[in-house]
């Protein structure tokens, strides 16, 4: 009995040491990779959900969702976020200062200019990630792509001529980067998968047909701007979790601050 107890204790110690080594190794690798990538985007290290502006538009749809997105990320995880997210033009040199932006609208976008195509192509080359969120999503499961989503895909394919959107599988890390999910969520529950254009194994463009940002947008008084259907607040919570997962995916893919929250993620995944 004593010998069996000692063997069990030794095995427990061994498992702890293995996990500690695994965490240390993962943190070291994450720190190294993220540091090399961070050189392209500066040393800010905080998630900045910037709204992408193109053509004659001056502000993105669901602009108020950005601040809520950052606040939820800070409250729920160990990751930092900008308290006042900004907008950025596709043809501005400022686009290259951070690795993430979202593009959201209801109507079909105007054709991108040569300057916008050049700016976006350069940004994607640095490792940028763009969320294309369908603000014109309809509740009908039979509805096809909205004018915005179809138009956005057309314009993005003018920028990234070597890729095409494919469905993001349920087992992709995007659905496990913080919360365990298996599908995209948003203001409307559509039985359509998120799609992505991948570059070097990483999501460069994520197309979400559920109006994710519509579930996050809040008015100046703090009330939700949009109702969520058909699942109400339970569905909104799932949408917020999906938004957190996107943010963590972006952070872990681009920033040198990975070492700050990597141990936390490792512990959470080990527990689950």
Number of C-alpha atoms within 10 A of each C-alpha: 6 7 8 9 10 11 12 12 12 12 12 12 12 12 12 12 12 12 15 14 12 14 18 16 12 17 19 15 14 20 20 15 17 20 19 12 18 22 13 19 19 15 14 16 19 18 24 25 28 25 27 25 22 20 14 8 13 12 17 18 23 23 23 20 23 24 22 21 25 24 16 16 22 18 10 11 14 14 23 20 22 19 17 14 20 16 20 21 20 25 19 13 13 13 22 22 14 26 28 26 22 23 22 28 23 16 16 14 21 14 16 20 14 10 12 19 20 14 21 24 18 16 25 19 14 18 24 26 24 27 22 27 28 30 25 21 27 19 15 11 11 10 10 13 15 19 16 23 27 15 17 25 18 14 17 22 16 14 20 18 9 10 14 14 16 14 13 22 15 15 12 12 16 25 21 18 21 23 17 16 19 17 19 27 29 29 29 26 23 21 15 17 19 21 20 23 24 18 15 7 7 15 21 23 25 22 25 24 29 27 29 30 29 29 29 27 22 20 11 8 7 9 9 15 17 15 14 21 17 13 14 13 13 11 19 22 16 20 27 21 23 26 24 24 22 20 25 25 20 23 25 21 21 28 28 23 21 26 20 14 17 21 17 16 18 19 12 12 14 9 7 7
